Amino acid sequence: MQSVKENLICLHHAPQVTRPLLRKMFQIDPQLQFPFTSTPEQISRLLSIPLPRATSILHHIHDTNIMRKLDNHLQKYKCVTFMDDLYPPLLKAIPDSPFVLYMTGNTQLLTNSLALSVVGTRTPSSYSLPAMKSILIPLIHFGFTLVSGMAKGIDQYAHHLANRNNGTTIAVLGSGFDHIYPTNDIALYQYLSEKQLVISEYPPDRKAEKYHFPERNRIISGLTGATFVVEARLRSGSLITVDQALEQGRDVYAMPGLAGKATSEGCHKMINQGAKLVHSYKDILEDWLEKI
């Protein structure tokens, strides 16, 4: 008989098994044994899902070739479930926390209580990059781990700043490790996966999908006590991350931008709505130290 962790990882690997469905499975059987001993008709009835979907799930979890591939993934990457001690407590506290995380790199970075999420536009202005240096480098030297999504623009620049200044950083992907996205800086991924830490909610063989990135953003904000927005348009993934951070009860900081710039509008709106305005690293550091 497999352990509940083994059952969870196996079910999580099935594309037809969503987080809401996994949650329902746990409610029915906390040991997750029944999917492995039931017929498609029983699964369909118990979970209130169409019979073809139930059949696909059972085919996946009983396919020896698929399970062999999963075993290879587990040998190559660290797999942490919400039941494991290594699972970040801050992340466990958010609504809709991930059941399973795949990791590659230095998992000890998850133990750093000084961690700041950094998000922003994929098309930063020339103004933002020097400003990021002045704000983030002192925080890196103080010991902050920067958490971001390895997207083009602000995310990648935050990771590079940490790397170049002997700091620590965590990247959260919207795809599996066998399908790295974006592809414009594979060298960054390789460095992060060896010297820093890369995390994905998705099994290694899962390609990036558009809906993965809003899902990924809740993990970026959920891993830290605060999110810092550098530049963002009014409608952007960065503002989705901010909404999720607020829903999670986390602090939000915003860097003011140049008036009239489209990439400044998101931050200015957040500041008007109560996000803390950041002129220098002290605005974040002093606020953080007051809460310790």
Number of C-alpha atoms within 10 A of each C-alpha: 7 11 10 16 17 13 19 21 19 17 22 21 23 17 13 16 17 13 15 10 15 17 15 15 22 15 11 14 13 12 15 21 18 16 19 16 11 13 14 20 14 15 23 17 13 15 14 12 13 13 15 12 15 23 16 15 21 21 14 19 19 12 10 11 11 16 15 11 12 18 12 11 18 15 9 12 16 14 21 19 17 18 12 11 9 14 20 16 14 16 21 17 13 20 12 14 15 20 18 23 18 20 22 20 19 17 16 10 16 19 12 12 14 18 24 26 31 29 32 31 23 18 13 18 18 8 11 19 16 10 16 19 16 13 19 22 20 16 22 23 14 12 16 22 25 28 29 29 27 27 24 18 17 27 22 21 19 26 27 17 19 23 18 10 12 12 20 25 28 29 26 22 27 29 25 19 24 12 14 19 20 16 12 10 14 12 10 15 23 14 15 23 19 12 15 24 23 27 26 22 24 23 24 22 15 17 16 17 10 9 9 15 19 15 17 22 26 24 29 28 31 28 26 25 20 24 28 27 27 27 32 30 20 17 11 14 18 26 21 16 28 26 17 22 26 16 13 18 14 17 19 24 23 28 25 21 21 14 10 8 13 14 25 24 20 26 27 22 16 22 18 10 9 11 20 18 20 18 14 15 17 13 14 21 15 10 12 14 8 7 6 5
